[in-house]
Amino acid sequence: MVTGLGTVNPCGLDVASTWDAMVAGRSGTGLLTRFDSADLRSQIAGEIKGFDGEAIFGKRNVRRLGLFMQYAIVAADEALRDAGFTLVEGQPIEGVDPERFGVYVGTGIGGFPEIAEEAEHMLAEGTSRISPIFIPRALNNLAGGQLAIRYQAMGPSLCIATACAVGNHSIGEAYKAIRYGEADMVIAGGTEAALTPLGYGGFMTMRALSRNNEDPSGASRPFDRDRDGFVMSEGSGIVVLEDLERAKARDARIYAELVGYGATTDAHHVTAPAPGGAGAARCMQVAMRDAGVRPDQIDYINAHGTSTPANDPAETQAIKTAFGDAARKVVVSSTKGVSGHLLGAAGGLEAVAVCKALQTGILPPTANLRTPDPECDLDYCPGDARETRPQIALTNGFGFGGTNACLVFRTL
């Protein structure tokens, strides 16, 4: 059962503001301000505005936390409070068995800002001047490690690093841990903070980023004929998963039930999807089979929908393959039109969006879809949100290296 949601991302610093932006199709992307981009061909990003780590964690503590860790902590705090728990830092959560409480929070890239900062420091002052807290600020698994210490979660802990599929894989593996009796409750999702000259420049020089600098809020345009790349963003998305009996016993509010998980690999190319989205199609089929549902029972798909020339038609074909005749009836949208692409945090944020869609009965639109691409000819929910009362939803996450992860949620 999904009993708590939390996020920090370019659309908002919490779930409520984020969901409002998604439903309204209001973009959180804009011109890059984190560093000088005047000479770059891509100048757009989904930066988090108004986030003050020093105010949240204190001047002393914030230096010990990588930015991706800070995002994860804020999102996880919100998710746990949303689930009805009272938090006291460093103390076990009342009513939760610490040894049955797990943390599955991954990241695609991890401590990029911290690595870049310390590399500059080393080059200027020498290796012996590297900060002793550099490694604990930068290691990928220490977002989850910080969360485990913060909440005294002593059950299974796993940091997955499957590029842009991290969030879905983390939530899916957490689901398995609960289903197989290894944990009663798990906080799961993804976090990312890679908006540095090195991280941004790397994606830019491989021509993955949008160059639509004249329209920064409309540059992320999934499934649109004029899309030209994704908009790089940052943030975190976290969900609280609990065993049904435990959630019922404490009378928890349940957003949705996670009922299916699929994971496949293209084994095709380091960046390009398999022809026709074959690996993605198999992943959706595996997830639906695990959930015990037919394609015609799925009401909504939250697409990976990155706004890149290669991904969107491949995902369209994958949906057609996996869903058959039902592909023409299911509503599909990509919330990356408003959030941009959070890389390793994308799946966590999009799981939050799916749970809100099932809770509210509202399907968020694909923002900035103005000119349909003939190759992307499904119902991608352009324009306004729809109130359709969906019962079962699927969310896709695909990453470089051909890694795929899909989740199926349903209302109770």
Protein Blocks (a to p, Z undefined) as FASTA:
>chain_A
ZZbdcdddfkbcbfklmmmmmmnopafbdcdfkbccklpcbfcdcddehiafklmnopkl
mmmpcfklmmmmmmmmmmmmmnopacdehiacehiafklcccddddfklpmllmmmmmmm
mmmnojklpcfklmmmmgmklmmmmmmmmnopabdcddddehjlmmmmmmmmmmmmmmno
pafbdcedddddfbcfklmmmmmmnopaccblmlmmlmpcghiakbgbdcddeddddddd
ddfklmmmnopacfbdcfbdcdddfklafkbccehhlmmmmmmmmmmmmnopafklpmbd
cdfklopaklmmmmmmmmmmmnmmmlmmpccddfklmnopnhjmmmmmmmmmmmmmmmno
pacddehilbccfklmccehghiaddehpabdcdddddehhiacddddddZZ
